[in-house]
Amino acid sequence: MKLISKSSEGLHGEIKIPGDKSISHRALICASISDGTSKISNLQESEDVINTLKSLKQLGISIVKENNSYHVEGKGFRGLRESENKLYFGNSGTGIRLMSGLLSIQNFSSNLIGDESLSKRPMKRIIEPLSKMGVNISGSKENTLPLRITPSKKISGINYKMPVASAQVKSAILFAGLGAKGDTKIIEKSISRDHTERIFEYFGASISFSETETTLKETEKFTSQNIEIPGDFSSSAFFIVAALISKNSDITLKEVGMNPSRIALLNKLMEMGGNIQVFNHSSFGKEPIADLNIKSSVLNPCEVTSSDVPNLIDELPILFIASCFAEGTSSFIEIEELKHKESDRLKAMQEGLDKMKIKNFFDGDVFCIEGMGKDYKSPNFLADTYYDHRIAMSFAIAGLNSNSYIEIASPESINTSFPEFIKLGKKLGCNFEIS
């Protein structure tokens, strides 16, 4: 399969973005451990989410799709049954880390595996706090996959100061905390996504949280709920940037998730001068939503500080692309975490920026991108994506403002998080060709 992204004449139209990946994982898991049957609408059907769904089915949960909704029959906190086979999570760091927390409180053993990329990602960051709670969990000698979890005699709440802000690690601890004796308290250095806290509250957990502090008290059960998943902001990000950097563009994205811990990119793009209107504010459950209108804009350079990074981490690749079209030099401080995602995203983006003839360099621990302005056109080239969905989509957006085209290697990776990307892009006028 080949994806060619060609120069486009501008984007127009209105689309609804598929359900949020982060919330979809959490909705499936919380519904599975509630008392009763929950209905989930607008669940994202990416490979990552489907792997979590399949794992829950392996663990004895009935999940049935009817029309555009999923009906999940919950079994309570400790009602899962042992899987006969290893639990496979593909490329999903979210799925495997959240499920590690939940499997920690079951009375059976579990073996968790992933694809080649996930198998290289660090798991010490969850092994360490879960072990402190009394969980029997181990990985390889390098603290990577596979993970093995065996029953624990006693799991205790923990007062844990996170070395690095991470929603995935925080969530693993919170899921384990559902079966712990005593309160579980987590303190972070900076803000991270709070989807787990919000959905726990929605399902009835005794939980309180602020920007950097979360406390989960002993909770007896979750009550089944009907839940609609907001549009994925991280998926929306690609089309937001596409419209900003493409001349004569005017698009509207409907029912996009507007969780304050997720929209750092939106705020940053507006600071850069992006013509973005936010309207029709509402909510799905505990999650705020809104419609977005985006028009072509002249962008100023951005400055990303270390405190910005946790809530920009997934959107940094597409922000790099936006920075190429800014009028001046953008700076990014302490972005080393990019090296530990589905690929070494920093390396992949630097290689692509070099091929785009965009000057980029490190000044100490500050990564700099010299923007070429709104009239910049990328040369034609083949973008090596390292089978990373966000790298693939980022350079596909860059191709819309090329001399002719950018070819995207391994576009199948896009199915990891946004299988509708090409179809929805074409609807807006993106000149994507598949062969």
C-alpha positions in Angstrom: 0.0 0.0 0.0 1.2 3.5 -0.9 -0.1 6.9 0.2 0.7 9.9 -1.9 -0.2 13.3 -0.4 -0.3 15.9 -3.2 -0.5 19.7 -3.2 -4.1 20.8 -2.6 -6.1 23.9 -3.4 -7.5 24.4 0.1 -9.8 22.5 2.4 -13.5 23.1 2.8 -16.5 21.4 4.4 -17.7 19.9 7.7 -16.9 16.5 9.3 -17.5 14.7 12.6 -14.3 13.3 14.0 -14.5 9.6 15.3 -14.5 8.9 19.0 -11.5 9.7 21.3 -9.0 6.9 21.6 -8.0 7.6 25.2 -11.6 7.7 26.4 -12.6 4.7 24.3 -10.1 2.5 26.1 -11.3 3.7 29.5 -15.0 3.4 28.6 -14.6 -0.2 27.6 -12.6 -1.1 30.7 -14.8 0.8 33.2 -18.0 -0.7 31.6 -16.4 -4.2 31.9 -16.0 -3.8 35.7 -19.2 -2.1 36.5 -22.4 -3.8 37.8 -24.8 -4.1 34.9 -24.8 -3.4 31.2 -23.4 -0.2 29.7 -23.9 1.3 26.3 -21.0 3.0 24.6 -21.7 5.2 21.5 -19.1 6.6 19.0 -16.4 4.2 20.3 -13.3 4.6 18.2 -12.7 1.4 16.1 -8.9 1.8 15.7 -6.6 -1.2 16.0 -5.5 0.0 19.5 -9.0 0.1 20.9 -10.1 -3.1 19.2 -7.1 -4.9 20.8 -8.3 -3.7 24.2 -11.8 -4.9 23.3 -10.5 -8.3 22.3 -8.5 -8.7 25.5 -11.6 -7.9 27.6 -13.5 -10.6 25.7 -10.7 -13.0 26.4 -11.2 -12.2 30.0 -14.9 -13.2 29.9 -16.6 -9.9 29.2 -19.6 -9.9 26.8 -19.2 -7.0 24.3 -21.8 -6.8 21.5 -22.1 -4.2 18.8 -25.6 -3.1 17.8 -25.8 -0.5 15.1 -23.3 2.2 16.1 -23.2 1.3 19.8 -21.4 -1.3 21.9 -23.2 -3.1 24.8 -20.9 -4.2 27.6 -22.0 -6.6 30.3 -20.0 -5.7 33.4 -18.7 -8.3 35.9 -17.6 -6.1 38.8 -14.0 -5.2 39.9 -12.9 -8.8 40.4 -15.2 -10.6 38.0 -12.8 -11.2 35.1 -11.8 -14.7 34.3 -8.4 -16.0 33.4 -7.5 -16.0 29.8 -6.3 -19.2 28.2 -3.9 -17.3 26.0 -1.6 -14.3 26.3 -3.3 -10.9 26.1 -2.1 -9.1 23.0 -2.3 -5.2 22.9 -0.6 -4.6 19.5 0.9 -1.1 19.5 -1.2 0.3 22.4 0.8 1.7 25.4 -2.5 3.0 26.8 -4.3 -0.4 26.6 -1.5 -2.5 28.1 -0.7 0.0 30.9 -4.4 0.5 32.0 -5.1 -3.2 31.8 -2.0 -4.0 33.9 -3.5 -2.0 36.7 -6.8 -3.7 36.5 -5.3 -7.2 36.1 -3.2 -6.5 39.3 -6.4 -6.9 41.4 -7.6 -10.2 39.9 -7.2 -13.6 41.5 -5.5 -15.2 38.5 -2.3 -14.8 36.5 -2.0 -12.9 33.3 0.6 -12.5 30.5 0.6 -9.3 28.5 2.4 -8.9 25.1 2.5 -6.4 22.3 3.9 -5.9 18.8 7.6 -5.2 18.1 7.3 -1.5 18.8 5.4 -1.8 22.0 7.8 -4.5 23.2 10.6 -1.9 23.2 8.8 0.7 25.3 9.7 1.2 29.0 7.4 -0.6 31.5 9.4 0.2 34.6 7.3 3.3 35.0 4.3 1.1 35.9 6.2 -1.8 37.4 7.7 0.4 40.1 4.5 2.0 41.6 2.4 -1.2 41.2 5.1 -3.2 43.0 5.0 -0.6 45.9 1.3 -1.3 46.2 2.0 -5.0 46.6 1.3 -6.1 43.1 3.3 -9.1 41.8 4.3 -7.8 38.4 7.5 -8.3 36.3 8.8 -7.7 32.9 11.9 -8.6 31.0 15.4 -7.9 32.3 15.2 -4.5 30.5 11.7 -3.9 32.2 10.0 -4.2 28.8 7.4 -6.7 27.6 6.3 -9.3 28.1 4.6 -8.5 31.5 3.5 -11.2 33.9 1.1 -10.5 36.7 0.3 -13.0 39.4 -2.2 -12.8 42.3 -1.2 -10.7 45.3 -2.0 -11.4 48.9 -2.7 -7.8 49.6 -2.7 -4.6 47.6 -2.5 -1.3 49.6 -3.2 2.2 48.6 -0.2 4.4 47.8 1.0 8.0 48.2 3.0 8.3 45.0 4.9 11.2 43.6 5.3 10.7 39.9 8.8 11.3 38.5 7.3 12.4 35.2 3.7 13.4 34.5 2.0 10.5 32.7 -1.7 9.8 32.3 -1.0 6.1 31.5 1.0 5.5 34.6 -1.4 7.5 36.7 -4.3 5.4 35.3 -2.5 2.1 35.9 -2.2 3.1 39.6 -5.8 4.2 39.8 -7.1 0.9 38.3 -5.0 -1.0 40.8 -6.4 1.3 43.5 -9.9 0.0 42.9 -8.8 -3.2 44.7 -6.5 -1.6 47.2 -6.9 -1.3 51.0 -6.8 2.4 51.8 -6.6 5.6 49.8 -4.5 6.0 46.7 -3.0 9.4 46.2 -1.0 10.5 43.2 1.0 13.8 42.9 2.3 15.0 39.5 4.8 17.7 38.7 2.6 19.0 35.9 -0.8 18.5 34.3 -1.5 15.2 32.5 -4.7 13.9 30.9 -7.5 13.4 33.4 -9.9 11.2 31.4 -9.5 8.3 33.9 -10.5 10.6 36.9 -13.5 11.9 35.0 -14.8 8.5 33.9 -14.2 7.0 37.3 -16.3 9.8 38.8 -19.0 9.1 36.1 -19.1 5.4 37.0 -19.4 6.2 40.7 -15.9 6.1 42.2 -15.1 8.1 45.3 -12.4 10.2 43.7 -11.2 13.8 43.9 -8.7 15.5 41.6 -7.1 18.8 40.7 -4.6 19.7 38.1 -1.7 17.8 39.7 -3.2 15.8 42.5 -5.6 12.8 42.5 -7.0 10.9 45.5 -9.0 7.7 45.1 -10.8 6.5 48.2 -11.9 2.9 48.7 -14.8 2.3 46.2 -17.2 -0.6 46.4 -18.4 -0.7 42.9 -19.0 1.0 39.5 -22.6 1.5 38.3 -23.2 0.8 34.6 -23.7 3.9 32.4 -24.6 5.0 28.9 -21.7 6.9 27.6 -21.0 8.8 24.3 -17.4 9.3 23.3 -16.4 12.8 22.2 -14.5 13.3 18.9 -10.8 12.7 19.3 -8.9 16.0 19.7 -5.5 14.3 18.8 -7.1 13.2 15.5 -8.7 16.6 14.9 -5.2 18.1 15.3 -4.1 17.0 11.8 -7.0 18.7 10.0 -6.8 21.8 12.2 -3.1 22.3 11.1 -4.0 21.3 7.5 -6.6 24.1 7.3 -4.3 26.6 9.0 -1.4 26.1 6.6 -3.4 25.5 3.3 -4.5 28.6 1.4 -8.2 29.4 1.1 -9.3 26.9 3.7 -12.4 27.0 5.8 -13.5 23.8 7.6 -15.7 22.8 10.6 -15.1 19.9 12.9 -18.1 18.7 14.9 -18.4 17.5 18.5 -14.6 17.5 19.3 -13.5 16.7 22.8 -12.4 19.8 24.6 -11.0 18.4 27.9 -8.7 21.1 29.2 -5.9 18.6 29.7 -6.0 17.7 26.0 -6.3 21.1 24.1 -2.8 22.4 24.7 -2.2 22.3 20.9 -5.4 24.3 20.2 -4.2 27.0 22.7 -0.7 27.0 21.2 -2.0 27.3 17.6 -4.3 30.2 18.6 -1.3 31.9 20.3 0.5 31.5 17.0 -2.3 33.5 15.3 -4.4 30.6 14.1 -7.9 31.6 13.0 -9.8 29.1 15.1 -13.4 29.6 16.4 -14.7 27.4 19.2 -18.6 27.3 19.5 -21.6 25.1 20.3 -20.1 24.2 23.7 -21.7 21.1 25.4 -20.7 17.9 27.1 -20.8 14.1 26.8 -21.0 12.8 30.4 -18.1 14.5 32.3 -16.2 15.4 29.1 -16.7 18.9 27.4 -17.2 19.1 23.7 -17.5 21.9 21.1 -17.4 22.5 17.3 -14.4 24.1 15.7 -14.1 26.3 12.7 -10.6 26.7 11.2 -9.5 29.1 8.4 -6.2 29.6 6.6 -3.8 31.7 8.8 -0.5 33.4 8.9 1.3 31.7 11.8 3.9 33.2 14.2 6.5 30.9 15.7 5.7 29.0 19.0 7.6 28.5 22.2 6.9 25.1 23.9 8.2 24.9 27.5 8.9 21.8 29.6 5.5 22.2 31.4 3.7 22.2 28.1 5.1 18.9 26.9 3.0 16.3 28.8 -0.2 17.7 27.3 1.3 18.2 23.9 3.2 15.0 23.6 1.0 13.3 21.0 0.6 16.5 19.0 4.2 17.6 18.9 4.8 16.0 15.4 2.0 17.9 13.8 3.0 21.1 15.7 6.5 20.6 14.2 4.8 20.7 10.7 2.8 23.8 11.6 6.1 25.4 12.7 7.6 24.9 9.3 5.0 27.3 7.9 5.4 29.9 10.7 7.2 33.2 10.2 10.3 32.7 12.4 12.0 30.2 14.6 9.9 27.9 17.0 11.5 26.4 20.1 10.7 23.2 22.0 12.2 22.6 25.5 12.8 19.1 27.0 11.0 16.9 24.4 13.1 13.8 25.1 9.9 11.8 25.9 9.3 11.8 22.1 12.0 9.2 21.8 9.9 6.7 23.8 6.7 6.7 21.9 5.6 4.2 19.1 8.9 5.1 17.4 11.7 7.5 18.2 9.5 10.4 17.0 12.2 13.0 17.4 14.5 11.1 15.1 11.7 10.4 12.6 10.6 14.0 12.5 14.1 15.4 12.2 14.8 13.1 9.2 11.6 14.3 7.6 12.2 17.9 8.3 15.7 17.6 6.7 14.1 16.2 3.6 11.7 19.1 3.6 14.8 21.4 3.6 13.6 22.9 6.9 16.5 23.9 9.2 16.2 22.3 12.6 18.8 21.9 15.3 19.4 21.6 19.1 20.6 24.5 21.1 21.4 22.8 24.4 18.2 21.0 25.4 16.1 23.3 23.1 15.0 22.0 19.8 14.5 24.7 17.2 12.7 24.8 13.8 13.2 27.7 11.5 9.8 28.3 9.8 9.7 29.3 6.1 6.4 31.2 6.2 3.0 30.7 4.7 4.2 30.5 1.1 6.6 27.6 1.7 6.3 24.5 -0.4 8.0 21.3 0.5 10.1 19.4 -2.0 9.0 16.0 -3.1 10.3 13.1 -1.1 9.5 9.7 0.6 8.8 10.1 4.3 10.1 7.2 6.4 7.4 6.8 9.2 9.0 3.9 11.1 5.4 2.5 11.1 4.3 5.3 13.5 0.8 6.5 12.8 1.4 10.1 14.0 4.5 10.5 11.9 2.6 9.2 8.8 -0.3 11.6 9.3 2.0 14.5 10.0 3.9 14.2 6.8 0.7 13.5 4.9 -0.5 16.9 6.0 2.8 18.5 5.0 2.3 17.0 1.5 -0.8 19.2 1.0 1.7 22.1 0.8 4.4 20.5 -1.4 5.8 21.3 -4.8 4.0 18.2 -6.0 3.8 15.4 -3.5 5.1 13.6 -0.4 5.0 9.8 -0.4 4.2 8.2 3.0 5.9 4.9 3.8 3.9 2.3 5.7 0.5 4.2 5.7 -1.1 1.1 7.2 0.2 2.4 10.6 -2.5 5.1 10.5 -5.1 2.4 11.4 -3.5 2.3 14.8 -5.4 5.4 15.9 -7.4 7.0 13.0 -8.5 4.5 10.3 -10.9 7.1 8.8 -8.1 9.7 8.3 -7.8 9.3 4.5 -11.5 9.1 3.9 -12.3 12.2 6.0 -9.4 14.0 4.6 -10.6 13.5 1.1 -14.0 14.8 2.1 -12.4 18.0 3.1 -10.4 18.3 -0.1 -7.1 16.7 0.9 -5.4 15.4 -2.3 -4.6 11.9 -1.0 -4.0 9.0 -3.4 -3.8 5.3 -2.4 -2.3 2.6 -4.6 
